[in-house]
Amino acid sequence: MAVKSGLCVVIVGGLHAEARRATVDQLLADVPDSVVLHHDLATATAGTVVRTIRDAGGLVSADETPLVNDCACCALREDLVPELIRVRDTGGVRMAIVELWDSVEPKAMAEVVTAGGLTVTGVITAVDPALVLPYLGNGDDLADRGLAAAATDQRTVADTFARQLEYAPVLAVTDSPEADEEDRELLAQLHPTARQVPLGHGDPAGAPPSTATVPGDLTVPPSRRRPPTPLARAALAGFDVEAADAAQHPACALLPAEADAHGVSTLVWHHRRPFHPERLYAALEDLTCAAARSRGRFWLADKPDVLLHWDAAGGALCVESVGPWLASLPDAAWDMVPPVRRAAAALDWHPEHGDRCQHLVFTSPGLDRDGLAQLLESCLLTDAEYAAGRDAWKQLPPAFDTLLEV
């Protein structure tokens, strides 16, 4: 009977398929006794999803799993955890690498695996720096590119890639000959807190394998143990699903900071006055197209208690309500708010407006910083409008109701 042991689960995703596969192959080489699970959703139109398992020696198994609710991603969710548990209970595998299909986003899968009682030790998005700008600028629907995960999938290439990139704390970066300094700078400014691990920096040729790369494994004699490679260290460093979720929430997101280098700029625009809804709405097209990527939170005068999320990539903008500003909540409701959000609000609390603010970040090569700042400021309430007070603000035309589906 096999001895049950802990299993480290590493999630590797990204729309850059060649970079993703190179990352997975390097992890297989770096960490012995590892396997890769991959669900190919390309066959979903035929009613099935193909699940393969391979190790460093090649294909171990290939099976079909039926669609669930006509949704390939739903089938993945239903099949992934049971299969990981089977791999764990069979024994002999120290690390399971979950290679996501192209458009599957790591956030959902990390949450599914963790909810299943397994340990996610790393989430990695594989990136070719030469493709970052082309993918961020691609407003095509995933369905038009054969990348939709369900019949109802309305995502675009750009917004999917942006979320894949920004969720992962680790970026595996290929040494692309087509990439220049501008490409690498754009990647760095888009996700400045990410740990970038160059691919192709594994163990020296001829070095003996070491299973001690997996935490807690003492099966290899000390004389044969070697430090894990940079990619293995990143994969096994640990991952906090709740912290990762908080880092993406508009109220407490770790947004990029001001930067300007190698032709790429990041403008952080912060203001304590609300937007006039009609003037902002009229400027949306210019603001959305001003940068390769923009995101953050904002405040409309006619909706003074609603925290609004700004999320733009590929020339398209998504605006949505993400609940109330903390300043609009009664004191008794604060205990229900996650501590990380309360802490973020406290760091930027205004004596009159509380956490209400404009905090938008625009990142792009060739960014017109001055023109963009002037356009944003022209959308704010004027001095006279601001002085009229909140009762007057609420009477302004609700220009965003259609976008917000109010």
Residue pairs with C-beta under 8 A, 6 or more apart in sequence:
2 89
2 90
2 91
2 92
3 91
4 88
4 89
4 91
5 88
5 91
5 94
6 88
6 119
6 216
7 84
7 87
7 88
7 93
7 94
7 95
7 96
7 118
7 119
8 94
8 95
8 96
8 119
8 121
8 214
8 215
8 235
8 236
9 84
9 95
9 96
9 98
9 113
9 118
9 119
9 120
9 121
10 27
10 95
10 96
10 97
10 98
10 120
10 121
10 122
10 123
10 124
10 235
10 236
11 98
11 100
11 106
11 109
11 110
11 113
11 120
11 122
11 123
11 124
12 20
12 23
12 24
12 27
12 97
12 98
12 99
12 100
12 124
12 125
12 126
12 172
13 20
13 99
13 100
13 104
13 105
13 106
13 109
13 123
13 124
13 125
13 126
13 164
13 168
14 20
14 100
14 102
14 125
14 126
14 127
14 161
14 164
14 165
15 102
15 103
15 135
15 147
15 157
15 160
15 161
15 164
16 126
16 127
16 128
16 131
16 135
16 174
17 102
18 128
18 174
19 126
19 127
19 128
19 172
19 173
19 174
19 199
20 99
20 100
20 126
21 99
22 126
22 172
22 174
22 199
23 124
23 126
23 172
23 199
23 231
24 36
24 97
24 99
26 172
26 199
26 200
26 202
26 231
27 34
27 95
27 97
27 231
27 232
27 235
28 34
28 36
28 55
28 56
28 97
29 56
29 202
29 203
30 202
30 203
30 213
30 228
30 229
30 231
30 232
31 94
31 95
31 213
31 214
31 228
31 232
31 235
31 236
32 56
32 94
32 209
32 210
32 211
32 213
33 92
33 93
33 94
33 95
33 211
33 214
34 55
34 56
34 93
34 94
34 95
34 96
34 97
35 53
35 54
35 55
35 60
35 87
35 93
35 95
35 96
35 97
36 52
36 53
36 54
36 55
36 96
36 97
36 98
36 99
37 51
37 52
37 53
37 80
37 83
37 84
37 87
37 96
37 97
37 98
37 99
38 51
38 52
38 53
38 54
38 98
38 99
38 101
39 49
39 50
39 51
39 65
39 72
39 75
39 76
39 79
39 80
39 101
40 49
40 50
40 51
40 52
40 101
41 49
41 72
41 73
41 76
41 101
41 104
41 149
42 101
42 146
43 49
43 50
43 64
44 67
44 72
44 75
44 149
47 66
47 67
48 64
48 65
48 66
48 67
49 64
49 65
49 66
49 67
49 72
49 75
49 76
49 79
50 62
50 63
50 64
50 65
51 62
51 63
51 64
51 65
51 79
51 83
52 59
52 61
52 62
53 59
53 60
53 61
53 62
53 83
53 87
54 60
65 75
65 78
65 79
66 75
67 74
67 75
68 74
68 75
68 77
68 78
70 150
70 151
71 149
71 150
71 151
71 152
72 101
72 149
72 150
73 104
73 108
73 149
73 150
74 150
76 101
76 104
76 109
77 108
77 109
77 112
80 98
80 109
80 112
80 113
80 116
81 112
81 113
81 116
81 118
84 96
84 98
84 113
84 116
84 118
85 116
85 118
87 93
87 96
88 96
88 118
94 211
94 214
94 217
95 121
95 214
95 235
95 236
97 235
98 109
98 113
100 106
100 109
101 149
102 147
103 142
103 147
103 148
103 149
103 153
103 155
103 160
104 149
105 160
105 163
105 164
105 167
106 123
106 125
106 164
106 167
106 168
107 163
107 167
107 244
107 245
107 248
110 120
110 123
110 239
110 241
110 244
111 241
111 245
113 120
114 120
114 241
120 239
120 241
121 215
121 235
121 236
121 237
121 238
121 239
122 170
122 234
122 235
122 236
122 237
122 238
122 239
123 167
123 168
123 169
123 170
123 239
123 244
124 168
124 170
124 171
124 172
124 197
124 234
124 235
125 164
125 165
125 167
125 168
125 170
125 171
125 172
126 171
126 172
126 174
126 199
127 165
127 171
127 172
127 173
127 174
127 187
128 173
128 174
128 176
128 179
129 173
129 174
129 176
129 179
129 183
129 184
129 186
129 187
130 176
130 178
130 179
130 180
130 183
131 176
132 165
132 183
132 186
132 187
132 190
133 183
133 186
133 292
133 365
135 157
135 158
135 161
136 158
136 161
136 162
136 292
136 293
136 313
136 314
137 158
137 292
137 314
137 315
138 156
138 157
138 158
138 161
138 314
139 156
139 157
139 158
139 314
139 315
139 316
140 156
140 157
140 314
141 148
141 154
141 155
141 156
141 157
142 148
142 149
142 153
142 155
142 156
142 157
142 160
143 153
143 154
145 157
147 157
147 160
148 155
156 313
156 314
156 316
157 314
158 313
158 314
158 315
158 316
159 311
159 313
159 314
159 316
159 318
161 313
162 190
162 293
162 295
162 311
162 313
163 248
165 171
165 190
165 191
166 190
166 191
166 248
167 244
167 248
168 194
169 193
169 194
169 195
169 239
169 244
170 194
170 195
170 196
170 197
170 234
170 235
170 237
171 187
171 191
171 194
171 195
171 196
171 197
172 197
172 199
172 231
172 234
173 187
173 196
173 197
173 198
173 199
174 199
174 200
175 198
175 199
175 200
176 183
181 262
182 262
182 263
182 264
182 365
184 262
185 261
185 262
185 263
185 264
186 264
186 292
186 363
186 364
186 365
187 196
188 196
189 256
189 259
189 261
189 264
189 265
189 266
189 363
190 256
190 293
190 363
191 256
192 256
192 257
192 259
193 254
195 234
197 230
197 231
197 234
198 230
199 231
201 229
201 230
201 231
202 229
202 231
203 226
203 229
207 226
208 224
208 226
210 220
210 224
210 225
210 226
210 228
211 217
211 219
211 220
212 218
212 219
212 220
212 224
212 225
212 226
212 228
213 228
213 229
213 232
213 236
214 236
215 236
227 233
228 236
243 340
246 252
246 338
246 340
246 341
247 253
247 254
249 322
249 341
250 295
250 296
250 297
250 307
250 308
250 309
250 310
250 322
251 297
251 307
251 322
251 326
251 341
251 344
251 345
251 355
252 340
252 341
252 343
252 344
252 345
253 295
253 296
253 297
255 268
255 295
255 296
255 359
255 361
256 266
256 268
256 361
256 363
257 266
257 268
258 266
258 267
258 268
259 265
259 266
259 363
260 266
260 369
263 365
263 366
264 363
264 364
264 365
264 367
265 363
265 364
265 365
265 366
265 367
265 369
266 361
266 362
266 363
266 367
267 291
267 361
267 362
267 363
267 367
267 369
267 372
267 373
268 359
268 360
268 361
269 358
269 359
269 360
269 361
269 362
269 372
269 373
269 376
270 357
270 358
270 359
271 357
271 358
271 376
271 377
271 380
272 350
272 353
272 356
272 357
272 358
273 358
273 380
273 381
273 386
274 299
274 300
274 301
274 304
274 356
274 358
274 380
274 381
274 386
274 393
275 298
275 299
275 300
275 301
275 358
275 379
275 380
275 381
276 301
276 379
276 380
276 381
276 382
276 385
276 396
277 300
277 301
277 302
277 303
277 396
277 397
277 398
277 399
277 400
278 396
278 397
278 399
279 378
279 379
280 300
280 379
280 399
280 400
281 399
281 400
283 375
283 376
283 378
283 379
284 317
286 375
287 294
287 312
287 317
287 372
287 375
287 376
288 294
288 312
288 315
288 316
288 317
289 315
290 362
290 364
290 367
290 368
290 371
290 372
290 375
291 312
291 362
291 363
291 364
291 367
291 372
292 313
292 363
292 364
292 365
293 312
293 313
293 362
293 363
293 364
294 310
294 312
294 313
294 360
294 361
294 362
294 363
295 309
295 310
295 311
295 312
295 360
295 361
296 309
296 310
296 358
296 359
296 360
296 361
297 307
297 308
297 309
297 310
297 322
297 357
297 358
297 359
297 360
298 308
298 310
298 358
298 359
298 360
299 307
299 308
299 325
299 356
299 357
299 358
300 306
300 308
300 400
301 381
301 385
301 393
301 394
301 396
302 393
302 394
302 395
302 396
302 397
302 398
303 398
303 400
304 328
304 356
304 390
304 393
304 394
305 324
305 325
305 328
306 321
306 323
306 324
306 325
307 321
307 322
307 323
307 324
307 325
308 319
308 320
308 321
308 322
308 400
308 404
309 318
309 319
309 320
309 321
309 322
310 317
310 319
310 360
311 317
311 318
311 319
311 320
312 318
319 400
319 403
319 404
320 404
321 404
325 354
325 355
325 356
326 334
326 337
326 341
326 342
326 345
326 354
326 355
327 345
327 353
327 354
327 355
327 356
328 354
329 337
334 342
344 355
345 354
345 355
348 355
348 357
348 359
349 355
350 356
350 357
358 376
358 380
360 376
362 372
381 393
385 392
385 393
398 406
400 406
